[in-house]
Amino acid sequence: MEFVYDVKIPKDRIAVLIGTKGNIKKQIEEETKCKINVNSKEGEVRLTSDDSLALFLAKDVVKAIARGFNPQTAQLVLKTYCVFELLTITDYVSKSKSTIERLKGRVIGEGGKARHQIETLTSTHISVYGKTIGIIGETEHAALARSAIESLLSGSTHATVYRFLERKKKELERQTVFGNKIELKEGAERYL
């Protein structure tokens, strides 16, 4: 049985998905065992596979690239411990262009400082693109980043959100999973 999934992506992200001489597309196809067909004129991507789980993962990689992540970061979704989450800003506020831009600015911060701080405190990758905010990271960390971003979108101050994240980060550091301590190191590279 063959499974099919269609994804519409922004036209300016098609070249990123395909890559130089098709290398990114080929790499995703090889890793997921999915076939990817791209309609460059319409911005439509058709994914097909005999494996529904592989198709689900390939879909998330394509969506992550479409939402502004670089292909190497997007492919982290293929790891069993990583997830891709997508928030739509208009789910939190009106569709007014000025309101959306203001909230994107709150999440990004001056010079990208707010986004960087959230990424550092949660060991995740965050992309603000169009009317969406994408998050890639370990399940618990992505959920924590999502909570922080939702708080900012709801009007919480940056200082309040950072204190919340620092408290949660300390809790995560104290947790043990299968008898092993989880350690989140300051400034550590996130998955790369």
N, C-alpha and C positions, 0 to 999 in steps of 0.2 A: 504494500500500500504506500502510495506516495503522498506526502503532506506538502501543502503549499501555503506560503504566507506572503502577502504583498505589503510593502512599506513605501510610503511617499516620503521623499527626502528633499530638502531645499536644493535647488540647482547648483548653488555655490559649494555644496558639500560633495557633489558627485565625483569630482576629480580627486578629492581626498579619499573617498571610498575605493576608487579604482586604483589609485597610486600610479607611480611611474611605471610605464609599460605593463600595467595591470598587476603589479606585484602584491599590492595590499589585498585586492579581490582574490587573487590566487591563494594567498596565505590563509585568508579566512576560509575559503573553500576547502583547503587541505586540512586545516585544523578541525573543522566542523563536519566534514564530509557532506556538505550542502552545495548545491549548484546555485550560483548567483547570476541573475540576468538583470542588466541595468538598461533602462530606457532613459538616455541622457536628455532627450528633448522634453520629456514629461516629468522627469524626476521620480520615476517609479522604479522600484527594485522588487523583483520576484525571487523568492527563496524557495527552493524545493529540496526535499530529502525524504528518505525512507525512515529516518529516525526522528521522531517528534521532539525528543529532548535536544538533539543537535540543532534542529530547526529553531527551537525556542532560544537557544544560546546565540545562534547566528543572527537571529532577529534583534536581540539585545545589542550585539556588537554593531550591527548596521545602524540601529537607532542611536546608539551612543555617538557614533561618528557623525550622524546627521545632526545631533544636538551639540556639536562643537568640540568633542573630544578628539585628540589625535589618535590615529589607529593603534599605536602601541598601548596607550592607556585603555582604549575601548576593548582591546583584546584581553585585558585582565578579567573581564566578565567570564571568560572561558575557564578560569580557575574555579575550583569547587567552592572556595571560601569567599569569593567576591560576588557582589550583586550590582545591578544597575537600577537606580531609582530616578524617576522623572517627575518633577513638580511643575505644574502649569500655574503661572502667576495669576492668571485670570480666575482661577478657582478660589483665590483669596481676596481679590479686589475687583472693582469694576473694570470694564474693558477700555477705559480711557487711556489713550496713549501716554499722556503725561504721568498718570498714576503708575502705569507699568514701568516707565523709565525711572521714576523716582524709587520704586521698590527694587528694581534691578541695581540701582546705585547703592541702595542700603546693603544689599547682599555682597556686591563687589567691594564697596568701600573706596575711600580715596586712594588712588594708585594701586588698587587691588588688595589693600591691607586686610579688609574684613574677610574676604574670600580666603586669602592665604592663612589667616589666623584660624578660621574654621577648619581648613584642610589640615593644618598642623596639629590642632588639638584633637582631631578625630581620625587622623591618618587616612584621609580619603582624598579623592580628586573631585573637584567641582567645576562645572562649566555652566556659564550663564549665556544662553543663546536664544535670541528671539524672545518669545513669551514663556520660555521654559528654563528650568534649572535642573541640571543633571548631576547625579552623585554616583561615583563608583568607589567601592571599598568593601571591606569585610562587613558581613551582615549587621553586626551590632554597631559598628562604627558608622555605617551608612545611615542606620536608624537614628543615631545620635546627631549626625550632621543634618538629617532631615528635620529633626526637632528644633535644632538651632535656627535653621533657615526659616521654618514655619514661624518661629517666635519673632524673628526679624520682620517677616512679612506681616505679622499681626501687630507690629508696633513696639515690641520690646526694644530697649536700648541695647547698644552693642556691649556695653559694660556688663549688663545683666546676663546676656547670652554667653559672654566669655567666662563669667564666674560659674555659670551652670555647666559649661563644657569642662572647665578645669576640675570642678567637683566630680563630674561623671568620669573624667579621665582617671582621677585618683581611685575611684571605685573600680574601674576596669583593671587598673594595675594590681589591685588587691585580690581580684577574682582568681580562682584557680580552675583550670579546665583539665580534666583527666590527670590531676595531680601536678600539672605543670603551671608555673606562674606565667601569666601574660605580662609582658613588659612592653610598654610604649615609650620609646626614647625620644627626648626632645630633638627636633630637627632631623630625625632619622628619615632615610629615604622611604618613600611610600611605594612599596612593591617594585620599584624599578632598580 
